[in-house]
């Protein structure tokens, strides 16, 4: 196993940790800051984008759960390896690390921008750097302590979203009096429910898939979870309903309270909504929740990147030095590598504050689609040759998986032709080409 101080990864994550960790990875910048982006693209009709992407995600999650019941003590990358061999799993593993590290950079820059609500004179890069340092310290704790901190961080933001939904509904329907009760007018005025037409729903899918990306993080917690094959199907069944609640209802509240064309991109729509209602104290509380929310998402992201790199190093697909585990059961060298990238990413705010968010957002959006495709294709291929009968099965096989693969492929192609994302998609494709060339030289040497 290489040079290790500890023995191996510890099975210290409980079902409640995993359930909230996966939600922690999902409920972050995509909804709190990216929602202003999606609403400006598609208006109130963006709700359809969130529902459609949610259905695709459900299939991906169920595919992971099914394969986990057949191949215990293996993670998501192992399933791809089983289906398509080492070359494809090598490429997907590195793309996934690339995605999570870019997500973490986005989250800490978002944390910095939310902190500027209180500290407007402090430069963005300084606040982002401080956020990055905090995340690295949390990830240096033992797996059990990490799971517990993430459980509470994710719990805070979930509770706050529920309060926001209830408060918003009361304001929309006039139960709580405000200077201008909107009732349901904002859904249909200002150009209608779909002010930019049906095609805008697909344009918004890029940011929406980024918002949902991270749910498949469950597929990496399998090796640190007891009885993962029993726990996972239960989590998947309850997970989807919660995701739809935590994404679609807040979007409905935001569109109901502020006309879609009046949302600014500077602060979070959540803070803008609460500020516009005259509940000033509530906006400060909401901003505090937003800071904890994006830090929690970055926390899950660093976990995802370190565990994927460790898994790859164990399989000889990444430098052997990354296998080293500390006495606390943490893959310490992968954490050091991620820490360097995270601190460097925080400095990006120093150079390109304005365009940075939009450019970075598209990177994980595109990679999430590729990872989801790999998971679905693996399930399609492996189902016929499972060594044992799965205790949980994805419904409607092979049609449901096949339709999901088709939809994901169409979305990936739409990304390629979206002019706004030229830089980010170019970066993704360049990295993909490098990985393909690297995989051919690496595995050719191995074979010879």
N, C-alpha and C positions, 0 to 999 in steps of 0.2 A: 504493500500500500504506500510505500515511500516513507519519507521522513516525518514521523508524527510524534507529538508529545502526548496527545491524548490517544484514545484508541480509534474511535470512529464518531460519526454524527450521533447525537443522543436522541432517543425517542422520548422527548419531553413535551411535545406539543399535544394538547388535548383538543377534542372536537370543538369546544367553544373558541379556543385560540385560532384554529384553522378557519372556522367559519367567519370570524371577524377579521382575520388577516386577509382572506380573499376579498372581503368587502372593503377592508382598509386599502388594499391595492387599487380597488376600483373607484371608490368614492374619494376623489382628490381633485386635482386641477381641472380635469376634463369636465366635471360638472360645475365646480365653483367658479372657475374663470373661463373655461372653454364654452360654457353655455351661452355667454354673450356672443361668441363667434358663431355658434350654430343657429341661434335665434336670428342674428342679423342676416344669415344666409337664407333661411327658409321661413322666417316669421313664426306665428303660432303653429303652423303645420309641421314644424320640426319634431313635434311629438310623434309623428308617424315614423321618422327616422329612428328615434329611440326605441319604439316598439319593434320595428323590423330588425334592427341590430340585436335587440334582446332575444328575439326568436332564434337568430343564428347562434348566439352565444349559448343558448340552452342546449342546442344540439352538440356543440363543442364540449360543453361541460359533461353532458351525458356520455359522450364518447370516451372521455378521460375516465369517468367512473366505471364504465363497462370494462375497459382494458385493465384498470386497477384491480378488479375482482379476479381477473384471469392471471395477471402477472404481479403477485404480491411483492412488496419491498423493491419495487422499481418505480422510477419516476417517468414523467412525460417524455423526456428525451430517449429513455430506454425503449419506450413503445415505438418511437420513430425508427430507432436502430433495429428493432426486431422486424419491422415491416420493410424498411428500404436499405438497411445496411449502414455501415459506418460513415460512408461519404455524406449521405443526406443528413444523418444525425449530427455529424460534425458541423455542416453548414448551418443547420437549424439552431444548434446549440450556441454557436458564435453570434448568429443574428439575434437570438433571444437575449444574450448578454448585452449586445449593442443596443437593443431596444430598452432594456431595463435601465441601463446607465443613462441613456438619453432622457428617459422618463424621470429619473432621479434629479437630473440637472434641471429639467422643467419644474419639478416640484419645489426645489430649493429656491429657484429664481422667483416662482410664484409666492413662496413664503416670504421672501425679501420684499416683494411688491406689496403684499398685505401688511407687512410690518411698517411700510412707509406711510400707511394710513395714520399711524401714531407718530412716526419719526420721519417727517417729510424731508428734513435736511440731511439725513444720513444717506450716503450713496447706496444704490441697490446692491452693488457687488459686496459691500461690507456686511450688509444684513444677510445676503445669500451665503456668504462665507461662514458667518456665525451659525446659520441653520445647518449647513453641511457638517460643521464640527460636532454639533449636537447629535445628528443622525449617526455619525461614525461612532461616537461614544456609546450610544444605545446598542448598536450592533456588536460592541465588544463584550457585552454581558453574556451570561450563559443563555442557552436556548430557552430554558424555562422562564427566566426573567424577561428575556426579549418578548416571548409570547404573551406574558402577563402585561407588559407595558403597552404592546400593540393592541391587546384586548381592550384596555381602558381608553387609549387614544381613539381607536375606531368606535368604541361605545359612545364617547362624548359626541362625535360628529353625527352618529346615527340618531342619538337623542335630539340633537339640535335640528336636524333635518325634519324630524317628526313635529317638533314645536313650530318650525318655520311653516310647514304645510298647514297645521291647524290655525296658526295666527293669520296666514295668508288667506285661507278660506273665509275666516271671520271678517277680514277686511273687504274681500271681494263681494261678499253678500250683505255687508252693512251691519253685521252683528256687533263688530267693533266700529264705532263711529270714526270716520276720518274726513278731512275737508272735501274730498271728492271720491265718493264710493263708486268704483267702476262697474259693479255688477259684472255682466259678461260682455260688455261692449268691446273691450280691447281685443277679443278673439276675432271679431269680424270687421271692425273699423280699420282704418289705416291700410287699405288695400286688400282686406279680406283675410281668410284663414291661410291661404297660400299666396301671399302677395307677389312672390317671385316665380310662381308656377310650380308644376309637379317636379320638374328637373332639379329644383333647389333641394328637394328631399334627398336626392342622391349626392349632391355637392356636400351637404351637411354630414353625410355618412362618414367622411374622413375623420372629423373631430369626434363624432359619436363613437366610432370603433376605437379611437384612442381612449375615450372615456371608459369604455367597457373592458379594454385590454387590461389584464392584471387578474381577471377572474381565473384564468388558466393557471395562475400561481399555485392553486390547489394541487396541480399536477406535480409541483416540485416539493410540496410538504410531505409527500407520501413516505419518504424514507425516514422522516423524523416523527412519524405518527404511529401510535399503537393501533393495531386492527384497522389499518387504513381502508382495506377492502370492504369492511362493514360500515365504517363511519361515513365514507365518501358518498355513496348513493343517497343516504339520508340528507346530507348537507346539500347535495345538488337539487333534491326535490323542493327544499324550502328556499333555496338561494334565489331562484329565478323570480319568484313572487316579490321578494324583498328588493331585488335589483330594479324591477319595473316600478315599484313603489318609490324607491329613493331617487329614481331619475325622472320618470314621467310626471309625477305629481309636483315636484318642485318647479319643473319647467312650466307646467300649467299655471302654477301660482305666479311665477315671474311674468309670464305673458299676460295673465289676467290683471296684474297690478300696474305694470308699466307698458305703454305701447311699445311694440317690438322695435320700432325705428327710433326710439328715444334712449335705448340702452347704450351707455358709454363703455369703452373697452378698458378704461384705466383701472377702476376698482371692480370688485366682484358684483354681479347682478344681485346677489343675496343682500349685500350691504346697501346697494343702491335702492332696492325695494324697501328695506327697513328705514333708510334715511328719508325716503320720499313720503313715508306715512306719518312722519312727525314723531315717531317713537325713537328719539335720539339715542337714549341709553341702549336700546336694543341693537342699534347698528354697531356699537363698540363690542357688545357681547358677541354678536355674529362674527365680527372681524377676528376676535380671539379664537372662536371655533374654527374659522377658516385657516388660521395659522396652524392650529393643532391638526386639522384635517390634512393639509398638504404635507406636513411633516410626517404624519402617519403613513401617507401614501409613499413618500420617499423611503421611509423605514422598511415598508414591505418590499419596495423596489430593490434596495440594497440586499435584502435577504434573498430575493429571487436571483439577482446577479451572482452573489457569492456562491449560492448552492448550485447554480448551473455550471459555473466555472469549476467548482470542486468535482462535480459529477463528470465533467469533461476531462479534467486532469486525471481522475481515477481510471478513466477509460483510455488514457494515453492520447487524448485529442487536444490537450492543452499542456503547457509546460509542467513537468513533474513536480516542481517546487510548490505548485499551488495545492498539492494534496495535504500539506502540513496542517494538522489540527491542534489547537491549543488545549490546555488542560480543562478548559470550560466547554470543550466540544465544538468550538467555532473554527471553520476553515480560515485560519488567521492570515495566510498570505494572500488569499483571494480578497479578503477584506482590505488589506493594505493597498492592493492594486486598485480596488474600487474607490478607496478613500482618495488616492491621488487624482483619479479621473473626476471625482465629485468636487474636489477643491479647485481643480483646473476649470471645471464647468461653471462654478460659482463666479469665476473671474470673467466669464463671457459677458456678464451684465455690465462690466466696465467698458466693453467695446461697442456692443450693438444692442442697446436696451430696447429700442422701439420695434425693430423688425424681428427680434430674437424669438419672441413667443410663438408667432405664427410659423416661422421656419422650423423650429424645434418640434412643434406639435405634430407636424405631418410625418416625422420620422417614425415614432412608435406606431402611429396610425397605420402606416403601410406595412410595417414589420408584423404587427398583430395579425393582420389579414393573412400573411404568409405562414405564420405559426399556426393559426387556426386551420388553414388549409392542410398543413402537414398532419395535424392531429386527426382531422376527418378522413384524409386519405389513408392514414395508418389503420384506422378502425375499419374502413372499407376492405382493406387488403387482409388484415389479420383475422377478421371474424370467421372466415372459412377454415382457418387452421389453428384455432385455439386448442391448447393442450387439455383444458378442462372446460366444462360448461359454465358460462358466466352467471353469477347469482343476480346480476342486474343487467338488463338489456336495453339498448337504445331502441326506441320505438320505430316502427315502419321501415325497418332495414330491407333493402339498401336504398329505398327511394328518398327517405328523409335526409340521409347523409349525402346522397347524390345531388339533391336539389341544393343543399347547403354549400357543397363544393362549387356548384355552378354559380350560385349567387356571390360567393366570396371571390371567385375568379373574375366575374364581371366587375365587382367593386374594385379589385386590384387593377384591372385594365383602365377603369375610369380615373383612378389615381394617377396613372402614367400620363394621361392626357390633360390633367388639370394644370392650367398655366400657373396658378398661384403657388403650386407646390414643386415647381421645377427644381429649385435648389435642393430641397430636402429629399425628393424622390431620386434626384441625381446622386446624392450622397449615399442613399440606401443601395441603389443599383451598383454604384462603384464598389461599395463594401462587399456586396454579393458576388460580383465578378472576381474580386481579390480572393474571397473564400473558395469559390469554385476552382480557381487556378491552384490555390494552396492545397485544396483537398486532393486534386489530381497528382500533384508532385508528392505530397505526404504519403498517400496510400499506394502509389506506384513503388516508392522506395520500400515500403513495408512488405509488399508482395514479392519484390525481387530479393 
